[in-house]
C-alpha cells in the first residue's frame, strides 16, 4: 500500500492548555477541507476490572497523527474483510486494504479519533456525531471502515458541517466481567457499580466530548450517538441508564441493526460464569485474576456483555424498554430540536465544563449526593432513528446449515414449551421434520433474521414511540445489496454510510427509461448530487406494487440470495449494484444521517402529521427505504409490511414473548448441540464449499 505524507494541522486547546497536532485528511479538498486527530486519550484505566477515569492532563504538545492502541482481542483475519467478502491476500482489493495491525493494550486503549472541518473553532458550534462500533468481543473504532472523512466531506458539501468522533472501549471479559467478588473489590476502591466497564468507558468518552470537543469545532450540547449491531445495543443501554436520566449527554440516537440482548444477567448469575473461568485457570481471587496474562483471558473466548448491577440501569428499565402501555413523553421537540432543560442549561452555563465535572457520577467523592440516585428521576426521551438490513442472518449460514429438520423441530418445541406456540412458529417458517436439507437452511436463516434483528428492532421502535407519545421515532429498512456479495447482509449499510470499502469494478449505468420516477419526496438535507437524479426503481415503489412477487401470506418476496444466484444476473448479465445505485444510496443515507444530527426530521414522521386516531396515524406513517437496486424514499406502511414479515411476527413471535424468541435466536445461531459433534463435523466439511459460495 502506497504511503502518502499528509500535512500536519494544529489545534491549540485553551481548556486543556495543550496543542494537538493532527493531519489533513486525504479526502480534503480546497472546497471541503478536513482535519483529523487520531489516538486522543480520553480516559485512564487504574487497574484491570476497574472503572475508567476521565483523562484531562496532557503534555504541551500531543501527537495526534496516528491511531492509538485498541482493546486486546482474539487474533483474527481482518473483520471488515470478513463482513464484506474482501481478501487481504489476493484479488483486486489486496493493494487497497490497510495491512498495519493495531497495537493491543488494555490500559492504553481508551482513545478516540476526531474528524472535523478544517479551521473549525470553539465558535463553530457544529453538531457532533459519536460512533460506537459493534462487533461484540472484537473490533475497533479506529478501523479504516469507520473513517469519518467521507461523511464529514458530505456534510460540508451539503452545507451542514459536522464533527465526527469514533471511540475505542474495553471489550469481552476485560469490558464486562462481573461477580460478587468483583463488586466488593470495586466498592472498596471507591467505584460505584460493577462490570459494564465497556459501557462506562463509552460514557466517559461522552464526558470527554462534552468537556473538550468545543475547541475542535463541536457543540457539546448537540451530540448524536450512532452505532451498529452490539454498538446499537449499547446505545439502547445508555438510553435506559441512570446517567441518561439525571445527566443526559446526547440529544438523539441512531440505532443500526441493534443486536438486542434482553436477558441481561444479574451480578450473581454473571459471577457464576466468571467463577467457571477462574476455575479453569486454577485461580481463586480477584487479585489472582488481575495477574493472568491478558492473552489467556482473551483466549477463553467468553461472550459477556452488560450486567444489571443495580447501578447502571435506571429503575424499571426493562418495563421502560417494553412497556405494557404508552407513556407520556417528558421532553419534546421544539423547532426540530430536543428540549432537555438540564442539558440546555448546562450548555449555556458560563463554566459548563467544571459545572459538569462536579456532578458526574465518576467523581472520586463518595458523597451520596454525588450519586445519580440522589436526584429526582428525569426520563430523557431523546429522538430515535432505527432500522435493520434485509439479510442480517447471512453471517450464521454455516451453523444454520448444520441443523436437520427433525433435530430443529425437537429443539424448538423444547424451547417454546408449548405445543400450540411451537407449532405456529414451525408453520410460519415452513419447518418440518421432512423439510429438504437444501431448503431448510434458508428457512432457518429467515427465522434467525426475524428473531435476532428484524422483530426486536420493530419492538424497540414501537415501544419507544409509545413512550414518546407517538412522536420522534423514525423507522427505516436497508435492503440495498452489497456490491461484493449481492445481498443486504449485516453491516452493509456501513459500506454506504462511511463510503470507505474498496468496491469491485462497477458498471457505469443510468436508470433505464422503464424505471418509474418516484413521487416528489421531502429532502430536508437538500437535493442529491446532479449525478444521482431523484428517481426510484420499480421493484419496491408504490407505483408498481402489482409488479412484485407476492407470497401466499401477502408479503413482497425479495430474493436476498440465501445460497442462490440472482436470477436477474443470469438473465441480463448485469451487476446487481452499478455506480448509479451505489452513489444514490450512499448520498441518501449520508444526507439523512447528517440532517438528523442537525435536529431536523430526516423524513416525514407522524409527529409532523395530524393523527386523529390509531388507524389514521397508521395510514399517514411512513418508513424510509434504502434499496433494493438503488431505490430510496419514503414509503407507506403497506410497503413496509411487504419488506418485513410483520404478519408472521404477530402470529408466531409475539405469543412467545421476547425472552423465548431471543433464546430461539441464540440456539439457532449456535448450531446443533455438541452431542451430535460427529455428524456436525461431517456436515461442516460437506457445507464449507457451499458457505464459501454464499459468502463470496
Secondary structure, 3 states (H helix, E strand, C coil): CCCCCCCEEEEEECCCCEEEEEEECCCCCCCCCEEEEEEEECEECCCCCCCCEECCCCCCEEECCCCCCECCCCCCCCHHHHHHCCCCCCCCCCCCCCCCCCCECCCCCCEEEEEEECCCCCCCCEEEEEEECCCCCCCCCCCHHHCCHHHHHHHHHCCCCEEEEEECCCCHHHHHCCCHHHHHHHHHCCCCCCCCHHHHHHHHHHHHHHHHHHHHCEEEEEEEEEEECHHHHHHHHHHCEHHHHHCCCCCEEEEECCCCCCCCEEHHHHHHHHHHHHHHCCCCCHHHHHHCCHHHHHHCCCCCCCEECCCCECCCHHHHHCCCCCCCCCCEEECCEEECHHHHHHHCCCCHHHHHHCCCCCCCCCCHHHCHHHCCCCCCCCEEEEEEECEHHHHHHHHHHCCCHHHHHHHHHHHHCCHHHHHHHHHHCCCCCCCCHHHHHHHHHHHHHHHHHHHHHHHHHHHHHHHCCCCCEEEEEECCCCCCCCCCECCHHHHHHHCCCCCCCCCCCCCCCCCCCCCCCCCCCCCCCCCCCCCCCCCCCHHHHHHCCECCCCCECCCCCCCCCCHHHHHHCCCCCCHHHHHHHHHHHHHHHHHHHCCCCCCCCHHHCCCCCHHHHHHHCEEEEECCCCCEEEEEHHHHHHHCCHHHHHHHHCCCCHHHHHHHHHHHHHCCCHHHHHHHHHHHHHHHHHHHHHHC
